[in-house]
Structures are given as C-alpha cells and as structure tokens.
C-alpha cells in the first residue's frame, strides 16, 4: 500500500509547502559587478560589496529585475508597480554582512499558479504565495578538522518561489519542482542545474485530520538539491509524523528545521524552526523603493510554449502524459510539436509521427517548419507513407533548399498504378489468392512486398494490403467505418487509430521473467547457422516499419546488432510490434536466412544474414528515451548522469568500463600472485563519469543492505 493511501485510510491529510530557490543566469551578481559564474577557484569572483566590507553600497542589477519579471509572467503571477528590499538578520559564516538582502512585504512577484500533471494523467494546481528576489549566501566546505568558506556564490541573484500550503501527496512536491525547473529553462532565466547548486528546494511538511483546516507544527527539510532526494525525504518525514500522531493521538508539537541524510536515508533535525521575528527584518536603507511599471510594460513574454501549456494541449489531445512530458521537457521539442500541428489539427497524430521517426537530438534541425508541415499533411491524408516522411525529414536536416514539393510528387503513386500492380501480382499468385479467399487473410502479407517492388516505396503497405484483400474478394476495399475505393481507402478515423496508437496497451506494464531467453548470443551467429531455427534476445536498437514488413535491429549485451525481419504472415501482432519504442526488450524466435543481394550491409559482420521471425515475446517495454544511445557522447553530461543506465549501453562508455575492469583485474591478479590480500571498507564503486561516484557502505542497522555515500 502506498504511503498516500495509508495516510488517507487512517483519516489524515498531508499538508506541504515548497520554497524553491532559482539562481538567475545574469552576467553579474545582484548588487555588485562581480561575475555571476561558476568558478573552480575559491573566492575568485568577490569584491568588497558582496563580502560585506564597511563603507560599501549595493548597486541593483537591472537584468536580474527583468528576468524576475519574465519568470513572474511564466508563473501566471502579478508584478506590482513598486517593490523594495529588506534586511534579514542572522549570523552564519557564509553570510559576511550578517544579514541577507531579501524582500519581505513587497516582493517582485505576487500570487501565481502552476498546473502540474502526474504520470497517470491526473493534474493538480499549485497556488503560489509570492516570489522574492534576493542575494544568495556563500558556500561552506567542511573537513574533519575545520570548515572553509567560498564566497564566490555570495551575492548571486536568487528568486525564491514560495507556494501556499496546498500540496497533499508525497510525490507532488517533486513533480512541482520539476515544473519550476522546466519553466525557468524555457524562459531562459536560469539553467536551474541542481548539481551546480542553481536550484534547490525547502519542503515544509505537516499532518492534520481530514476535514480540519488548522496547520499543525511542521518539519522544514532544507536545501534539497536532487529530485530523488526530495521524494525520499518527504516520505521519511511524513512517516515520522504519522507514527507520532498514531502513538500519541496528537501531532508532534516540535516545529523543526531538518536536513536529508543521504547515507542513512533519514531526515535529521538541525535546529528548532525560527519565526519571522527571529530574523529582525528591517527595510534596506541603501536601496530606495523601485518603480518597475515601465520595465514591466516593456517586457514581453511568450507563454505559449511553457511546459504547462504544451502538456495541457498534448494530454487534452490524447497524448500519453509521459510522452507529453518528453516534448515539454525541451523548448525545441515543444516548438516543433506545437508548430507542426498548425494546419493539421491532430496533435496526437503529429506527436506519434515525431516520437516514432525523430531522434531527440534531431529537433534542433527543424528551423523552418513549413516543409515538415507539408510532409506531415500528405502523410495524414494517406498520400505518402511514413517512411517517405522520414526520408523527407532527413533530407531537410542537411539541405535547407531541399525541394520537398517535388519530393512529394515524385513519391506519390497514382491510383491506377497501384490497382494495376495489385491486379498483376494477384493474377500471378493463384495459390496465395486461394488461401486468402478461404479466410487466411494473413497470406496477404506475402503479396505486399511484391506489389511494393512494382509501385516503389511511396505507397503505404496497409493500403496495398487493403487493395489485395479487396481484389481477392472481388469487392471494393472496405474500411472499418466507410467504403472508399481510393488510395485513401483507410478512413480518416481508422487512420487516426493507426497514428494514435502508442505502445500497445497489452504491453504497457509487461514484465516477463523466463528460465531461458535465448539459444544464441549475437556474436555466436554466422553464415554457419543458415536455415537453423534459433532464439535471440536483447534490446530494440531501431525499428523500420514498411507496413507489411518490419525490420528490427536487435542489440544484445555484446553491443553487436543483428537484423530481424518481421512479416505479417509469420507474426500476427506485427502492428503492435512496430509501435514498440527503442530499448524495449524482446526475445525473437526464427530462422536464419541469407539476405537478398540489394539488402546486404557490408559494414557489419552479420550484414549478409538476417533472422526471419516466427514468434516474438515482448519482455519489457521502454518509454521515450532522453537521448539516442549511440549518440550519448554528444548529449549533455548532466542528462547522461541522470540516466546512467542508458549511458552505460553506449559503445564508448561500455568500452571504458570494460577497459577499467581489465586494468583493475590485472593489478589485483598481480598482487594476488604475490600473496597480497585486499581489505577495503568502504568500497569505492567508481570515480568517473561512466561509473557511480559513491562509496558503498554495509549497514549495521539493516542486515544485508548497504548505503551509498556520494
């Protein structure tokens, strides 16, 4: 049972508020001219102002105010005409002035809201109380014997976004924080890189009886700089409060500030929670009231591509929430999917074509959308098949002057040509036609490639199959809802069904465990296995769908790829298989055959053979990938680190890991030969980007388990 469900059944309600600090990407700091950039040299970007020397005066950064106004517009908030700054007094080594310049009663952003979608499609709206523009503190570096202070970060501009206490599910704090990160990045006001300290959150948590409105004493978890840590910390703090409530019948009376201990996976109390009076707020005398009305009027913000707006349009249009988040997670992907839908007005169809045919790194190629839009329209109107659309896209990537209109005409096959080719093939294959007329419609798949060989690749295999079945039955092609004896023989509604199907529902949550997944590894297969029946297992590296014929590039743990041929007469679920996403795991049973002369790939070891599938087991399905495996080297490092399990499948990353393993093994074998023994606690599991950066420490509390220590 989930923690949320348990709390609800016991009659309690979680009440959470979140304060998120977003560092603005201005060139200089908030109140001085020091560079606002990350430096590896401690105390390099500092001056008398940001270190609080006597006699210095603050000078407000106009760009920081502008970016705050832009962020406020993105948060659906109100920007007041007059704002001011206040001094927040507290003593800490990383705060050289012993006060922080912030905003108490007159912040630059008032109110606002953020609509968020969960992965199951449900939504919730987070109401904002305000957001204020303030300076950041320095950074403390602790050692065993002493602590050091780095003031490089001191004085950098921060916008602290404060919500109302309106979040009620454990996962919602993390989901909301992810939206703040995406909004800041889309607006260009912050990189919001949590690993670099450019975004961090404080979460305040309390419990109350369902139906009551009072806010009970809360636990505030400070400086959460990881989404994963946020959910774990919230769950642990909620569990503690729930246990106290159940044991004593009343909420815990302690209002505390805590931090998350990643090693022990627990929250630890730092101090009792301060009240506003403890900070002795006072108006900043050296910065007058600021009138931002003119600046506000001159600041134009396009909110049409914000993540919340894009996701709402996609999900309302029928796109799965996870896929909608894929598009909203990047400004270019958002621009492309929304822009291409203009004139098409079928956002789900557009999204499906893009997900199945465009790689994440290729969206930056879509500079001018009109040519791509024209190709999509012709596909949705059944004039050209999807493989022609993909080929047209590839040509446009490399040649902005590509004649896409001529390309469409050259690949459009007339109705008469299709009918003539179908009639010729049907007449020449009487045995197959007889089988079809007796009810074995799967045999039509054997004729489709023959027709395509005559018409060329500019016709959809599904349309050809409909015409073959119509010719065999002696009737006009029938669609599910309408009859049209044209190349547009698949009705618009049926076509929408084909386009809109994502990963088939029967595979959505599939998790199959087998005793035997394969009979051979790909490196073990060669021409010596011709005509043998065998089973291969691995990940889908890519899929090429030609309607009645689907090619799968299958990759196993060796990183070698083997081509699998899937035909409708052999695999009845071919349409479902064709919609699987890259990196889905399958096991394929079939026969090894020799490739046709024009299908040989001289660049691979197995380029002259392929496996004709007779049965496919879908073992596990993949979601949309954040980057293409084989091009991981060109992907942002923070994304690679977030998805290390994918990065490790990249050839260069895997090679580095294997080489490191061999070197370590060689050293250990040499030492072992000299009768050395290895005693190492804790164990350092890795120290490079290819591996983890943690110590693995045995737990004394949880027997047989381990902690990881960053």
Secondary structure as UniProt FT lines:
FT   HELIX           3..9
FT   TURN            10..11
FT   STRAND          12..23
FT   TURN            42..43
FT   TURN            48..52
FT   TURN            54..55
FT   HELIX           62..74
FT   TURN            75..76
FT   STRAND          82..83
FT   STRAND          86..89
FT   TURN            93..94
FT   TURN            96..97
FT   STRAND          99..102
FT   STRAND          109..110
FT   STRAND          113..117
FT   TURN            119..120
FT   STRAND          123..135
FT   STRAND          139..142
FT   STRAND          147..150
FT   TURN            152..155
FT   STRAND          157..163
FT   TURN            170..171
FT   HELIX           172..187
FT   HELIX           194..196
FT   STRAND          199..209
FT   TURN            210..211
FT   STRAND          219..224
FT   HELIX           227..248
FT   STRAND          256..261
FT   TURN            262..265
FT   STRAND          266..272
FT   HELIX           276..279
FT   STRAND          282..283
FT   TURN            285..286
FT   STRAND          290..291
FT   HELIX           293..298
FT   TURN            304..305
FT   HELIX           307..316
FT   TURN            317..318
FT   HELIX           321..328
FT   HELIX           331..340
FT   TURN            341..344
FT   HELIX           347..357
FT   HELIX           360..365
FT   HELIX           370..380
FT   TURN            381..382
FT   HELIX           386..398
FT   TURN            400..401
FT   HELIX           404..410
FT   HELIX           415..428
FT   HELIX           430..437
FT   TURN            438..439
FT   HELIX           441..443
FT   HELIX           444..455
FT   TURN            457..458
FT   HELIX           461..473
FT   TURN            487..488
FT   HELIX           492..500
FT   HELIX           505..507
FT   TURN            508..509
FT   HELIX           522..524
FT   HELIX           527..529
FT   TURN            530..531
FT   STRAND          533..545
FT   STRAND          549..555
FT   TURN            557..558
FT   STRAND          561..567
FT   TURN            568..570
FT   TURN            572..573
FT   HELIX           574..578
FT   TURN            582..583
FT   STRAND          585..594
FT   HELIX           597..599
FT   TURN            602..603
FT   TURN            605..608
FT   STRAND          609..620
FT   HELIX           629..634
FT   HELIX           637..642
FT   HELIX           644..647
FT   TURN            648..649
FT   HELIX           651..673
FT   TURN            674..675
FT   STRAND          683..684
FT   TURN            689..690
FT   STRAND          695..698
FT   TURN            703..704
FT   STRAND          706..709
//
